[in-house]
Amino acid sequence: MLNISLPDNLEALITQQAEQAGFDTATDYLVHLVLREQDRLAQQAKIEALLIEGLESGEPIEATDEWWEQKRLTLIAQLPTE
């Protein structure tokens, strides 16, 4: 268990935010925030790994306006038709 001492004004702010967000207690709210931060950090690590993978995936290309237009047309062609 972790006990945290907070200044009165900060405790009041957290309690108010917890109530506004629909949490039963400030503790539930803080747990939610910590879990959200944990998810955000995991997502950030995943994105960074994908960026590194992309950088190491081969020869670089120049993404010109023409390249983006061709990419757009290719993606549009892959969309299912009704």
C-alpha positions in Angstrom: 0.0 0.0 0.0 1.2 3.5 -0.8 0.2 6.5 1.3 0.7 9.9 -0.2 0.5 13.2 1.7 -0.8 16.1 -0.5 -1.3 19.7 0.2 -4.9 20.5 1.0 -5.5 22.4 -2.2 -4.2 19.6 -4.3 -6.2 17.0 -2.4 -9.3 19.1 -3.0 -8.6 19.4 -6.7 -8.1 15.6 -7.0 -11.3 14.9 -5.1 -13.2 17.4 -7.2 -11.9 15.9 -10.5 -12.6 12.4 -9.3 -16.3 13.3 -8.6 -16.6 15.1 -11.9 -15.2 12.0 -13.7 -17.7 9.8 -11.9 -15.3 7.9 -9.6 -16.4 6.8 -6.2 -13.1 7.8 -4.5 -10.1 9.9 -5.2 -8.0 6.7 -4.9 -10.0 5.1 -7.7 -9.4 8.2 -9.9 -5.7 8.2 -9.2 -5.5 4.4 -10.0 -7.3 5.1 -13.3 -4.8 7.9 -14.1 -1.8 5.7 -13.4 -3.2 2.9 -15.5 -3.9 5.4 -18.4 -0.3 6.6 -18.1 1.0 3.1 -18.2 -1.0 2.4 -21.3 0.3 5.6 -22.9 3.9 4.7 -22.2 3.4 1.2 -23.6 1.8 2.7 -26.8 4.7 5.2 -27.0 7.2 2.4 -26.8 5.4 0.4 -29.5 5.3 3.4 -31.8 9.0 4.1 -31.2 9.8 0.4 -31.9 7.8 0.6 -35.2 9.6 3.8 -36.2 13.0 2.2 -35.6 11.9 -0.8 -37.5 10.9 1.4 -40.4 14.2 3.3 -40.3 16.1 0.1 -40.4 13.9 -1.6 -43.1 15.9 -0.7 -46.2 16.9 2.1 -48.5 15.3 5.4 -47.8 12.9 6.9 -50.4 12.0 10.5 -51.0 8.4 11.1 -50.2 7.5 13.7 -52.9 4.1 15.0 -53.7 3.9 12.5 -56.5 4.8 9.6 -54.2 2.1 10.6 -51.8 -0.4 10.9 -54.6 0.5 7.4 -55.9 0.2 6.1 -52.3 -3.2 7.7 -52.0 -4.4 6.2 -55.3 -3.1 2.7 -54.3 -4.9 2.9 -51.0 -8.2 4.1 -52.6 -8.0 1.2 -55.1 -7.8 -1.2 -52.2 -11.0 0.0 -50.7 -14.0 -2.4 -51.0 -16.5 -1.3 -53.5 -20.2 -1.5 -52.8 
